[in-house]
Amino acid sequence: MRLITSGELAALKAAYPSGTRVRLLSMDDPYGKLMPGDLGTVTGIDDTGTVFVSWDKGSSLGLVYGIDRY
């Protein structure tokens, strides 16, 4: 996993403010129940760049910066 720079973090937070709708493209989680195409709403972003999402399916699994695609 690659660390996020302060500039990348600022850009990520600007692009995905709380309330933004996202669609999952791919996730590196063999145990997760989310599938490509699932939709959710961004609830926040932490200092590592993890995008926290309230998924329409009821999950609250975060998206990992540099690994998951959305």
PQR file with spaces between the fields and no chain letter, atoms N, CA, C, O and H, PARSE charges and radii, in Angstrom:
ATOM       1  N    MET     1       0.833   -1.173    0.000 -0.4000 1.5000
ATOM       2  CA   MET     1       0.000    0.000    0.000 -0.0000 2.0000
ATOM       3  C    MET     1       0.879    1.237    0.000  0.5500 1.7000
ATOM       4  O    MET     1       1.871    1.306    0.725 -0.5500 1.4000
ATOM       5  N    ARG     2       0.512    2.202   -0.808 -0.4000 1.5000
ATOM       6  CA   ARG     2       1.267    3.447   -0.924 -0.0000 2.0000
ATOM       7  C    ARG     2       0.655    4.501    0.000  0.5500 1.7000
ATOM       8  O    ARG     2      -0.566    4.632    0.075 -0.5500 1.4000
ATOM       9  H    ARG     2      -0.294    2.146   -1.396  0.4000 1.0000
ATOM      10  N    LEU     3       1.497    5.243    0.695 -0.4000 1.5000
ATOM      11  CA   LEU     3       1.007    6.314    1.559 -0.0000 2.0000
ATOM      12  C    LEU     3       0.522    7.483    0.721  0.5500 1.7000
ATOM      13  O    LEU     3       1.061    7.755   -0.352 -0.5500 1.4000
ATOM      14  H    LEU     3       2.489    5.137    0.634  0.4000 1.0000
ATOM      15  N    ILE     4      -0.489    8.167    1.210 -0.4000 1.5000
ATOM      16  CA   ILE     4      -1.052    9.312    0.511 -0.0000 2.0000
ATOM      17  C    ILE     4      -0.292   10.573    0.922  0.5500 1.7000
ATOM      18  O    ILE     4       0.046   10.749    2.093 -0.5500 1.4000
ATOM      19  H    ILE     4      -0.926    7.946    2.082  0.4000 1.0000
ATOM      20  N    THR     5      -0.027   11.449   -0.050 -0.4000 1.5000
ATOM      21  CA   THR     5       0.628   12.722    0.260 -0.0000 2.0000
ATOM      22  C    THR     5      -0.437   13.723    0.720  0.5500 1.7000
ATOM      23  O    THR     5      -1.633   13.508    0.522 -0.5500 1.4000
ATOM      24  H    THR     5      -0.301   11.306   -1.001  0.4000 1.0000
ATOM      25  N    SER     6       0.009   14.805    1.328 -0.4000 1.5000
ATOM      26  CA   SER     6      -0.941   15.816    1.797 -0.0000 2.0000
ATOM      27  C    SER     6      -1.704   16.436    0.629  0.5500 1.7000
ATOM      28  O    SER     6      -2.880   16.773    0.766 -0.5500 1.4000
ATOM      29  H    SER     6       0.981   14.980    1.489  0.4000 1.0000
ATOM      30  N    GLY     7      -1.048   16.588   -0.512 -0.4000 1.5000
ATOM      31  CA   GLY     7      -1.720   17.132   -1.698 -0.0000 2.0000
ATOM      32  C    GLY     7      -2.765   16.177   -2.244  0.5500 1.7000
ATOM      33  O    GLY     7      -3.856   16.593   -2.633 -0.5500 1.4000
ATOM      34  H    GLY     7      -0.092   16.314   -0.624  0.4000 1.0000
ATOM      35  N    GLU     8      -2.427   14.892   -2.271 -0.4000 1.5000
ATOM      36  CA   GLU     8      -3.383   13.889   -2.739 -0.0000 2.0000
ATOM      37  C    GLU     8      -4.586   13.805   -1.802  0.5500 1.7000
ATOM      38  O    GLU     8      -5.723   13.654   -2.249 -0.5500 1.4000
ATOM      39  H    GLU     8      -1.540   14.554   -1.955  0.4000 1.0000
ATOM      40  N    LEU     9      -4.324   13.904   -0.499 -0.4000 1.5000
ATOM      41  CA   LEU     9      -5.405   13.851    0.481 -0.0000 2.0000
ATOM      42  C    LEU     9      -6.342   15.048    0.309  0.5500 1.7000
ATOM      43  O    LEU     9      -7.563   14.894    0.360 -0.5500 1.4000
ATOM      44  H    LEU     9      -3.401   14.027   -0.136  0.4000 1.0000
ATOM      45  N    ALA    10      -5.783   16.216    0.111 -0.4000 1.5000
ATOM      46  CA   ALA    10      -6.608   17.411   -0.089 -0.0000 2.0000
ATOM      47  C    ALA    10      -7.463   17.274   -1.346  0.5500 1.7000
ATOM      48  O    ALA    10      -8.638   17.643   -1.344 -0.5500 1.4000
ATOM      49  H    ALA    10      -4.792   16.341    0.070  0.4000 1.0000
ATOM      50  N    ALA    11      -6.875   16.746   -2.416 -0.4000 1.5000
ATOM      51  CA   ALA    11      -7.622   16.554   -3.667 -0.0000 2.0000
ATOM      52  C    ALA    11      -8.730   15.519   -3.490  0.5500 1.7000
ATOM      53  O    ALA    11      -9.831   15.686   -4.017 -0.5500 1.4000
ATOM      54  H    ALA    11      -5.921   16.447   -2.418  0.4000 1.0000
ATOM      55  N    LEU    12      -8.440   14.451   -2.751 -0.4000 1.5000
ATOM      56  CA   LEU    12      -9.425   13.401   -2.496 -0.0000 2.0000
ATOM      57  C    LEU    12     -10.606   13.956   -1.699  0.5500 1.7000
ATOM      58  O    LEU    12     -11.764   13.681   -2.013 -0.5500 1.4000
ATOM      59  H    LEU    12      -7.546   14.315   -2.323  0.4000 1.0000
ATOM      60  N    LYS    13     -10.297   14.740   -0.667 -0.4000 1.5000
ATOM      61  CA   LYS    13     -11.359   15.326    0.153 -0.0000 2.0000
ATOM      62  C    LYS    13     -12.190   16.331   -0.632  0.5500 1.7000
ATOM      63  O    LYS    13     -13.391   16.462   -0.394 -0.5500 1.4000
ATOM      64  H    LYS    13      -9.356   14.963   -0.412  0.4000 1.0000
ATOM      65  N    ALA    14     -11.564   17.040   -1.565 -0.4000 1.5000
ATOM      66  CA   ALA    14     -12.301   17.993   -2.401 -0.0000 2.0000
ATOM      67  C    ALA    14     -13.194   17.266   -3.407  0.5500 1.7000
ATOM      68  O    ALA    14     -14.296   17.723   -3.711 -0.5500 1.4000
ATOM      69  H    ALA    14     -10.589   16.933   -1.758  0.4000 1.0000
ATOM      70  N    ALA    15     -12.718   16.140   -3.915 -0.4000 1.5000
ATOM      71  CA   ALA    15     -13.470   15.390   -4.927 -0.0000 2.0000
ATOM      72  C    ALA    15     -14.614   14.572   -4.340  0.5500 1.7000
ATOM      73  O    ALA    15     -15.610   14.321   -5.017 -0.5500 1.4000
ATOM      74  H    ALA    15     -11.823   15.768   -3.668  0.4000 1.0000
ATOM      75  N    TYR    16     -14.475   14.155   -3.078 -0.4000 1.5000
ATOM      76  CA   TYR    16     -15.465   13.268   -2.448 -0.0000 2.0000
ATOM      77  C    TYR    16     -15.910   13.799   -1.087  0.5500 1.7000
ATOM      78  O    TYR    16     -15.672   13.148   -0.070 -0.5500 1.4000
ATOM      79  H    TYR    16     -13.666   14.359   -2.528  0.4000 1.0000
ATOM      80  N    PRO    17     -16.559   14.985   -1.049 -0.5600 1.5000
ATOM      81  CA   PRO    17     -17.052   15.476    0.242  0.2800 2.0000
ATOM      82  C    PRO    17     -18.178   14.581    0.756  0.5500 1.7000
ATOM      83  O    PRO    17     -18.788   13.833   -0.009 -0.5500 1.4000
ATOM      84  N    SER    18     -18.445   14.664    2.049 -0.4000 1.5000
ATOM      85  CA   SER    18     -19.547   13.893    2.630 -0.0000 2.0000
ATOM      86  C    SER    18     -20.824   14.164    1.836  0.5500 1.7000
ATOM      87  O    SER    18     -21.123   15.302    1.473 -0.5500 1.4000
ATOM      88  H    SER    18     -17.950   15.271    2.671  0.4000 1.0000
ATOM      89  N    GLY    19     -21.563   13.090    1.579 -0.4000 1.5000
ATOM      90  CA   GLY    19     -22.798   13.193    0.806 -0.0000 2.0000
ATOM      91  C    GLY    19     -22.643   12.817   -0.647  0.5500 1.7000
ATOM      92  O    GLY    19     -23.638   12.622   -1.346 -0.5500 1.4000
ATOM      93  H    GLY    19     -21.319   12.167    1.874  0.4000 1.0000
ATOM      94  N    THR    20     -21.388   12.708   -1.126 -0.4000 1.5000
ATOM      95  CA   THR    20     -21.138   12.319   -2.513 -0.0000 2.0000
ATOM      96  C    THR    20     -21.538   10.864   -2.720  0.5500 1.7000
ATOM      97  O    THR    20     -21.237   10.008   -1.887 -0.5500 1.4000
ATOM      98  H    THR    20     -20.580   12.866   -0.558  0.4000 1.0000
ATOM      99  N    ARG    21     -22.209   10.588   -3.821 -0.4000 1.5000
ATOM     100  CA   ARG    21     -22.574    9.218   -4.167 -0.0000 2.0000
ATOM     101  C    ARG    21     -21.414    8.583   -4.937  0.5500 1.7000
ATOM     102  O    ARG    21     -20.809    9.223   -5.797 -0.5500 1.4000
ATOM     103  H    ARG    21     -22.453   11.283   -4.497  0.4000 1.0000
ATOM     104  N    VAL    22     -21.109    7.323   -4.624 -0.4000 1.5000
ATOM     105  CA   VAL    22     -20.042    6.589   -5.298 -0.0000 2.0000
ATOM     106  C    VAL    22     -20.557    5.220   -5.748  0.5500 1.7000
ATOM     107  O    VAL    22     -21.499    4.670   -5.176 -0.5500 1.4000
ATOM     108  H    VAL    22     -21.601    6.803   -3.925  0.4000 1.0000
ATOM     109  N    ARG    23     -19.915    4.691   -6.783 -0.4000 1.5000
ATOM     110  CA   ARG    23     -20.212    3.354   -7.286 -0.0000 2.0000
ATOM     111  C    ARG    23     -18.932    2.532   -7.187  0.5500 1.7000
ATOM     112  O    ARG    23     -17.873    2.972   -7.636 -0.5500 1.4000
ATOM     113  H    ARG    23     -19.150    5.138   -7.247  0.4000 1.0000
ATOM     114  N    LEU    24     -19.025    1.354   -6.608 -0.4000 1.5000
ATOM     115  CA   LEU    24     -17.874    0.469   -6.478 -0.0000 2.0000
ATOM     116  C    LEU    24     -17.528   -0.150   -7.831  0.5500 1.7000
ATOM     117  O    LEU    24     -18.394   -0.698   -8.513 -0.5500 1.4000
ATOM     118  H    LEU    24     -19.884    0.997   -6.244  0.4000 1.0000
ATOM     119  N    LEU    25     -16.251   -0.056   -8.210 -0.4000 1.5000
ATOM     120  CA   LEU    25     -15.761   -0.707   -9.430 -0.0000 2.0000
ATOM     121  C    LEU    25     -15.056   -2.014   -9.074  0.5500 1.7000
ATOM     122  O    LEU    25     -15.274   -3.043   -9.714 -0.5500 1.4000
ATOM     123  H    LEU    25     -15.548    0.389   -7.656  0.4000 1.0000
ATOM     124  N    SER    26     -14.199   -1.960   -8.036 -0.4000 1.5000
ATOM     125  CA   SER    26     -13.533   -3.181   -7.578 -0.0000 2.0000
ATOM     126  C    SER    26     -13.022   -2.956   -6.158  0.5500 1.7000
ATOM     127  O    SER    26     -12.717   -1.833   -5.754 -0.5500 1.4000
ATOM     128  H    SER    26     -14.022   -1.125   -7.516  0.4000 1.0000
ATOM     129  N    MET    27     -12.939   -4.066   -5.409 -0.4000 1.5000
ATOM     130  CA   MET    27     -12.477   -4.000   -4.026 -0.0000 2.0000
ATOM     131  C    MET    27     -11.636   -5.227   -3.743  0.5500 1.7000
ATOM     132  O    MET    27     -12.003   -6.341   -4.117 -0.5500 1.4000
ATOM     133  H    MET    27     -13.186   -4.978   -5.737  0.4000 1.0000
ATOM     134  N    ASP    28     -10.502   -5.022   -3.081 -0.4000 1.5000
ATOM     135  CA   ASP    28      -9.612   -6.124   -2.743 -0.0000 2.0000
ATOM     136  C    ASP    28      -9.977   -6.658   -1.359  0.5500 1.7000
ATOM     137  O    ASP    28      -9.230   -6.480   -0.397 -0.5500 1.4000
ATOM     138  H    ASP    28     -10.203   -4.117   -2.777  0.4000 1.0000
ATOM     139  N    ASP    29     -11.141   -7.317   -1.270 -0.4000 1.5000
ATOM     140  CA   ASP    29     -11.612   -7.867    0.000 -0.0000 2.0000
ATOM     141  C    ASP    29     -12.362   -9.168   -0.287  0.5500 1.7000
ATOM     142  O    ASP    29     -13.543   -9.143   -0.634 -0.5500 1.4000
ATOM     143  H    ASP    29     -11.748   -7.461   -2.052  0.4000 1.0000
ATOM     144  N    PRO    30     -11.673  -10.310   -0.143 -0.5600 1.5000
ATOM     145  CA   PRO    30     -12.308  -11.586   -0.492  0.2800 2.0000
ATOM     146  C    PRO    30     -13.475  -11.958    0.416  0.5500 1.7000
ATOM     147  O    PRO    30     -14.267  -12.835    0.072 -0.5500 1.4000
ATOM     148  N    TYR    31     -13.591  -11.303    1.572 -0.4000 1.5000
ATOM     149  CA   TYR    31     -14.655  -11.642    2.517 -0.0000 2.0000
ATOM     150  C    TYR    31     -15.824  -10.658    2.497  0.5500 1.7000
ATOM     151  O    TYR    31     -16.867  -10.909    3.101 -0.5500 1.4000
ATOM     152  H    TYR    31     -12.947  -10.591    1.851  0.4000 1.0000
ATOM     153  N    GLY    32     -15.642   -9.542    1.800 -0.4000 1.5000
ATOM     154  CA   GLY    32     -16.703   -8.544    1.729 -0.0000 2.0000
ATOM     155  C    GLY    32     -17.853   -9.001    0.857  0.5500 1.7000
ATOM     156  O    GLY    32     -17.674   -9.825   -0.040 -0.5500 1.4000
ATOM     157  H    GLY    32     -14.795   -9.338    1.309  0.4000 1.0000
ATOM     158  N    LYS    33     -19.033   -8.466    1.121 -0.4000 1.5000
ATOM     159  CA   LYS    33     -20.217   -8.826    0.351 -0.0000 2.0000
ATOM     160  C    LYS    33     -20.553   -7.791   -0.712  0.5500 1.7000
ATOM     161  O    LYS    33     -21.533   -7.943   -1.442 -0.5500 1.4000
ATOM     162  H    LYS    33     -19.178   -7.796    1.850  0.4000 1.0000
ATOM     163  N    LEU    34     -19.741   -6.734   -0.802 -0.4000 1.5000
ATOM     164  CA   LEU    34     -19.990   -5.725   -1.819 -0.0000 2.0000
ATOM     165  C    LEU    34     -19.556   -6.243   -3.185  0.5500 1.7000
ATOM     166  O    LEU    34     -18.590   -6.995   -3.308 -0.5500 1.4000
ATOM     167  H    LEU    34     -18.945   -6.611   -0.209  0.4000 1.0000
ATOM     168  N    MET    35     -20.296   -5.820   -4.205 -0.4000 1.5000
ATOM     169  CA   MET    35     -20.024   -6.252   -5.574 -0.0000 2.0000
ATOM     170  C    MET    35     -19.832   -5.028   -6.467  0.5500 1.7000
ATOM     171  O    MET    35     -20.361   -3.958   -6.166 -0.5500 1.4000
ATOM     172  H    MET    35     -21.081   -5.208   -4.105  0.4000 1.0000
ATOM     173  N    PRO    36     -19.078   -5.172   -7.565 -0.5600 1.5000
ATOM     174  CA   PRO    36     -18.961   -4.064   -8.509  0.2800 2.0000
ATOM     175  C    PRO    36     -20.348   -3.576   -8.918  0.5500 1.7000
ATOM     176  O    PRO    36     -21.247   -4.365   -9.208 -0.5500 1.4000
ATOM     177  N    GLY    37     -20.491   -2.255   -8.933 -0.4000 1.5000
ATOM     178  CA   GLY    37     -21.768   -1.644   -9.269 -0.0000 2.0000
ATOM     179  C    GLY    37     -22.565   -1.195   -8.062  0.5500 1.7000
ATOM     180  O    GLY    37     -23.503   -0.409   -8.202 -0.5500 1.4000
ATOM     181  H    GLY    37     -19.761   -1.614   -8.698  0.4000 1.0000
ATOM     182  N    ASP    38     -22.206   -1.684   -6.858 -0.4000 1.5000
ATOM     183  CA   ASP    38     -22.923   -1.264   -5.651 -0.0000 2.0000
ATOM     184  C    ASP    38     -22.735    0.236   -5.428  0.5500 1.7000
ATOM     185  O    ASP    38     -21.678    0.792   -5.726 -0.5500 1.4000
ATOM     186  H    ASP    38     -21.444   -2.322   -6.744  0.4000 1.0000
ATOM     187  N    LEU    39     -23.777    0.881   -4.898 -0.4000 1.5000
ATOM     188  CA   LEU    39     -23.777    2.320   -4.673 -0.0000 2.0000
ATOM     189  C    LEU    39     -23.794    2.645   -3.191  0.5500 1.7000
ATOM     190  O    LEU    39     -24.309    1.880   -2.375 -0.5500 1.4000
ATOM     191  H    LEU    39     -24.635    0.430   -4.656  0.4000 1.0000
ATOM     192  N    GLY    40     -23.218    3.806   -2.855 -0.4000 1.5000
ATOM     193  CA   GLY    40     -23.228    4.256   -1.482 -0.0000 2.0000
ATOM     194  C    GLY    40     -22.975    5.752   -1.391  0.5500 1.7000
ATOM     195  O    GLY    40     -22.749    6.422   -2.399 -0.5500 1.4000
ATOM     196  H    GLY    40     -22.800    4.427   -3.518  0.4000 1.0000
ATOM     197  N    THR    41     -23.016    6.261   -0.170 -0.4000 1.5000
ATOM     198  CA   THR    41     -22.840    7.684    0.094 -0.0000 2.0000
ATOM     199  C    THR    41     -21.622    7.888    0.992  0.5500 1.7000
ATOM     200  O    THR    41     -21.504    7.252    2.039 -0.5500 1.4000
ATOM     201  H    THR    41     -23.199    5.716    0.649  0.4000 1.0000
ATOM     202  N    VAL    42     -20.722    8.772    0.581 -0.4000 1.5000
ATOM     203  CA   VAL    42     -19.517    9.070    1.352 -0.0000 2.0000
ATOM     204  C    VAL    42     -19.922    9.736    2.665  0.5500 1.7000
ATOM     205  O    VAL    42     -20.725   10.669    2.687 -0.5500 1.4000
ATOM     206  H    VAL    42     -20.818    9.289   -0.269  0.4000 1.0000
ATOM     207  N    THR    43     -19.343    9.230    3.768 -0.4000 1.5000
ATOM     208  CA   THR    43     -19.599    9.817    5.085 -0.0000 2.0000
ATOM     209  C    THR    43     -18.374   10.546    5.629  0.5500 1.7000
ATOM     210  O    THR    43     -18.492   11.308    6.590 -0.5500 1.4000
ATOM     211  H    THR    43     -18.690    8.472    3.750  0.4000 1.0000
ATOM     212  N    GLY    44     -17.208   10.329    5.038 -0.4000 1.5000
ATOM     213  CA   GLY    44     -16.000   11.014    5.474 -0.0000 2.0000
ATOM     214  C    GLY    44     -14.753   10.361    4.925  0.5500 1.7000
ATOM     215  O    GLY    44     -14.807    9.281    4.337 -0.5500 1.4000
ATOM     216  H    GLY    44     -17.112    9.711    4.258  0.4000 1.0000
ATOM     217  N    ILE    45     -13.621   11.034    5.124 -0.4000 1.5000
ATOM     218  CA   ILE    45     -12.317   10.541    4.674 -0.0000 2.0000
ATOM     219  C    ILE    45     -11.334   10.773    5.806  0.5500 1.7000
ATOM     220  O    ILE    45     -11.268   11.868    6.366 -0.5500 1.4000
ATOM     221  H    ILE    45     -13.578   11.911    5.602  0.4000 1.0000
ATOM     222  N    ASP    46     -10.554    9.723    6.150 -0.4000 1.5000
ATOM     223  CA   ASP    46      -9.576    9.892    7.226 -0.0000 2.0000
ATOM     224  C    ASP    46      -8.222   10.324    6.668  0.5500 1.7000
ATOM     225  O    ASP    46      -8.075   10.507    5.460 -0.5500 1.4000
ATOM     226  H    ASP    46     -10.607    8.834    5.696  0.4000 1.0000
ATOM     227  N    ASP    47      -7.240   10.485    7.542 -0.4000 1.5000
ATOM     228  CA   ASP    47      -5.926   10.997    7.135 -0.0000 2.0000
ATOM     229  C    ASP    47      -5.100   10.014    6.320  0.5500 1.7000
ATOM     230  O    ASP    47      -4.068   10.395    5.768 -0.5500 1.4000
ATOM     231  H    ASP    47      -7.359   10.336    8.524  0.4000 1.0000
ATOM     232  N    THR    48      -5.531    8.746    6.230 -0.4000 1.5000
ATOM     233  CA   THR    48      -4.833    7.773    5.386 -0.0000 2.0000
ATOM     234  C    THR    48      -5.454    7.708    3.995  0.5500 1.7000
ATOM     235  O    THR    48      -4.957    6.990    3.127 -0.5500 1.4000
ATOM     236  H    THR    48      -6.369    8.436    6.678  0.4000 1.0000
ATOM     237  N    GLY    49      -6.548    8.460    3.774 -0.4000 1.5000
ATOM     238  CA   GLY    49      -7.224    8.453    2.487 -0.0000 2.0000
ATOM     239  C    GLY    49      -8.315    7.411    2.372  0.5500 1.7000
ATOM     240  O    GLY    49      -8.874    7.223    1.291 -0.5500 1.4000
ATOM     241  H    GLY    49      -6.952    9.044    4.478  0.4000 1.0000
ATOM     242  N    THR    50      -8.633    6.726    3.471 -0.4000 1.5000
ATOM     243  CA   THR    50      -9.740    5.775    3.427 -0.0000 2.0000
ATOM     244  C    THR    50     -11.039    6.566    3.310  0.5500 1.7000
ATOM     245  O    THR    50     -11.319    7.460    4.108 -0.5500 1.4000
ATOM     246  H    THR    50      -8.179    6.879    4.349  0.4000 1.0000
ATOM     247  N    VAL    51     -11.826    6.211    2.288 -0.4000 1.5000
ATOM     248  CA   VAL    51     -13.114    6.866    2.060 -0.0000 2.0000
ATOM     249  C    VAL    51     -14.175    6.013    2.734  0.5500 1.7000
ATOM     250  O    VAL    51     -14.410    4.873    2.332 -0.5500 1.4000
ATOM     251  H    VAL    51     -11.598    5.485    1.640  0.4000 1.0000
ATOM     252  N    PHE    52     -14.813    6.562    3.754 -0.4000 1.5000
ATOM     253  CA   PHE    52     -15.855    5.827    4.462 -0.0000 2.0000
ATOM     254  C    PHE    52     -17.178    6.026    3.755  0.5500 1.7000
ATOM     255  O    PHE    52     -17.554    7.147    3.412 -0.5500 1.4000
ATOM     256  H    PHE    52     -14.622    7.488    4.080  0.4000 1.0000
ATOM     257  N    VAL    53     -17.886    4.913    3.537 -0.4000 1.5000
ATOM     258  CA   VAL    53     -19.111    4.923    2.742 -0.0000 2.0000
ATOM     259  C    VAL    53     -20.218    4.203    3.484  0.5500 1.7000
ATOM     260  O    VAL    53     -20.005    3.148    4.081 -0.5500 1.4000
ATOM     261  H    VAL    53     -17.580    4.002    3.815  0.4000 1.0000
ATOM     262  N    SER    54     -21.395    4.786    3.438 -0.4000 1.5000
ATOM     263  CA   SER    54     -22.605    4.122    3.908 -0.0000 2.0000
ATOM     264  C    SER    54     -23.231    3.494    2.661  0.5500 1.7000
ATOM     265  O    SER    54     -23.901    4.168    1.878 -0.5500 1.4000
ATOM     266  H    SER    54     -21.569    5.643    2.954  0.4000 1.0000
ATOM     267  N    TRP    55     -23.001    2.204    2.495 -0.4000 1.5000
ATOM     268  CA   TRP    55     -23.460    1.508    1.290 -0.0000 2.0000
ATOM     269  C    TRP    55     -24.961    1.271    1.355  0.5500 1.7000
ATOM     270  O    TRP    55     -25.513    1.025    2.427 -0.5500 1.4000
ATOM     271  H    TRP    55     -22.456    1.656    3.130  0.4000 1.0000
ATOM     272  N    ASP    56     -25.614    1.346    0.207 -0.4000 1.5000
ATOM     273  CA   ASP    56     -27.061    1.149    0.133 -0.0000 2.0000
ATOM     274  C    ASP    56     -27.470   -0.235    0.635  0.5500 1.7000
ATOM     275  O    ASP    56     -28.605   -0.425    1.072 -0.5500 1.4000
ATOM     276  H    ASP    56     -25.166    1.546   -0.665  0.4000 1.0000
ATOM     277  N    LYS    57     -26.554   -1.199    0.574 -0.4000 1.5000
ATOM     278  CA   LYS    57     -26.822   -2.563    1.051 -0.0000 2.0000
ATOM     279  C    LYS    57     -26.812   -2.665    2.580  0.5500 1.7000
ATOM     280  O    LYS    57     -27.170   -3.706    3.132 -0.5500 1.4000
ATOM     281  H    LYS    57     -25.632   -1.045    0.219  0.4000 1.0000
ATOM     282  N    GLY    58     -26.406   -1.596    3.263 -0.4000 1.5000
ATOM     283  CA   GLY    58     -26.351   -1.618    4.714 -0.0000 2.0000
ATOM     284  C    GLY    58     -24.949   -1.727    5.282  0.5500 1.7000
ATOM     285  O    GLY    58     -24.771   -1.592    6.493 -0.5500 1.4000
ATOM     286  H    GLY    58     -26.116   -0.751    2.814  0.4000 1.0000
ATOM     287  N    SER    59     -23.955   -1.965    4.452 -0.4000 1.5000
ATOM     288  CA   SER    59     -22.570   -2.067    4.897 -0.0000 2.0000
ATOM     289  C    SER    59     -21.984   -0.673    5.113  0.5500 1.7000
ATOM     290  O    SER    59     -22.483    0.309    4.564 -0.5500 1.4000
ATOM     291  H    SER    59     -24.100   -2.075    3.469  0.4000 1.0000
ATOM     292  N    SER    60     -20.930   -0.593    5.910 -0.4000 1.5000
ATOM     293  CA   SER    60     -20.221    0.673    6.090 -0.0000 2.0000
ATOM     294  C    SER    60     -18.722    0.493    5.844  0.5500 1.7000
ATOM     295  O    SER    60     -17.899    1.213    6.409 -0.5500 1.4000
ATOM     296  H    SER    60     -20.524   -1.390    6.356  0.4000 1.0000
ATOM     297  N    LEU    61     -18.384   -0.464    5.006 -0.4000 1.5000
ATOM     298  CA   LEU    61     -16.988   -0.764    4.696 -0.0000 2.0000
ATOM     299  C    LEU    61     -16.338    0.401    3.956  0.5500 1.7000
ATOM     300  O    LEU    61     -16.916    0.950    3.017 -0.5500 1.4000
ATOM     301  H    LEU    61     -19.052   -1.049    4.548  0.4000 1.0000
ATOM     302  N    GLY    62     -15.112    0.781    4.389 -0.4000 1.5000
ATOM     303  CA   GLY    62     -14.387    1.880    3.769 -0.0000 2.0000
ATOM     304  C    GLY    62     -13.626    1.435    2.531  0.5500 1.7000
ATOM     305  O    GLY    62     -13.311    0.258    2.356 -0.5500 1.4000
ATOM     306  H    GLY    62     -14.643    0.336    5.151  0.4000 1.0000
ATOM     307  N    LEU    63     -13.341    2.419    1.671 -0.4000 1.5000
ATOM     308  CA   LEU    63     -12.562    2.180    0.450 -0.0000 2.0000
ATOM     309  C    LEU    63     -11.110    2.568    0.716  0.5500 1.7000
ATOM     310  O    LEU    63     -10.834    3.682    1.161 -0.5500 1.4000
ATOM     311  H    LEU    63     -13.597    3.375    1.813  0.4000 1.0000
ATOM     312  N    VAL    64     -10.193    1.658    0.446 -0.4000 1.5000
ATOM     313  CA   VAL    64      -8.776    1.866    0.745 -0.0000 2.0000
ATOM     314  C    VAL    64      -8.099    2.609   -0.406  0.5500 1.7000
ATOM     315  O    VAL    64      -8.156    2.192   -1.563 -0.5500 1.4000
ATOM     316  H    VAL    64     -10.417    0.753    0.085  0.4000 1.0000
ATOM     317  N    TYR    65      -7.450    3.735   -0.048 -0.4000 1.5000
ATOM     318  CA   TYR    65      -6.762    4.562   -1.039 -0.0000 2.0000
ATOM     319  C    TYR    65      -5.694    3.747   -1.769  0.5500 1.7000
ATOM     320  O    TYR    65      -4.897    3.047   -1.144 -0.5500 1.4000
ATOM     321  H    TYR    65      -7.404    4.074    0.892  0.4000 1.0000
ATOM     322  N    GLY    66      -5.689    3.847   -3.088 -0.4000 1.5000
ATOM     323  CA   GLY    66      -4.684    3.193   -3.905 -0.0000 2.0000
ATOM     324  C    GLY    66      -4.920    1.727   -4.171  0.5500 1.7000
ATOM     325  O    GLY    66      -4.162    1.111   -4.921 -0.5500 1.4000
ATOM     326  H    GLY    66      -6.336    4.416   -3.596  0.4000 1.0000
ATOM     327  N    ILE    67      -5.952    1.145   -3.576 -0.4000 1.5000
ATOM     328  CA   ILE    67      -6.233   -0.280   -3.770 -0.0000 2.0000
ATOM     329  C    ILE    67      -7.630   -0.472   -4.364  0.5500 1.7000
ATOM     330  O    ILE    67      -7.779   -1.074   -5.428 -0.5500 1.4000
ATOM     331  H    ILE    67      -6.568    1.645   -2.967  0.4000 1.0000
ATOM     332  N    ASP    68      -8.650    0.039   -3.675 -0.4000 1.5000
ATOM     333  CA   ASP    68     -10.009   -0.114   -4.160 -0.0000 2.0000
ATOM     334  C    ASP    68     -10.309    0.926   -5.233  0.5500 1.7000
ATOM     335  O    ASP    68      -9.767    2.032   -5.217 -0.5500 1.4000
ATOM     336  H    ASP    68      -8.530    0.527   -2.811  0.4000 1.0000
ATOM     337  N    ARG    69     -11.185    0.550   -6.167 -0.4000 1.5000
ATOM     338  CA   ARG    69     -11.546    1.474   -7.262 -0.0000 2.0000
ATOM     339  C    ARG    69     -13.023    1.802   -7.159  0.5500 1.7000
ATOM     340  O    ARG    69     -13.856    0.936   -6.894 -0.5500 1.4000
ATOM     341  H    ARG    69     -11.625   -0.348   -6.180  0.4000 1.0000
ATOM     342  N    TYR    70     -13.325    3.068   -7.373 -0.4000 1.5000
ATOM     343  CA   TYR    70     -14.701    3.554   -7.250 -0.0000 2.0000
ATOM     344  C    TYR    70     -14.929    4.748   -8.126  0.5500 1.7000
ATOM     345  O    TYR    70     -16.032    5.293   -8.152 -0.5500 1.4000
ATOM     346  H    TYR    70     -12.648    3.772   -7.589  0.4000 1.0000
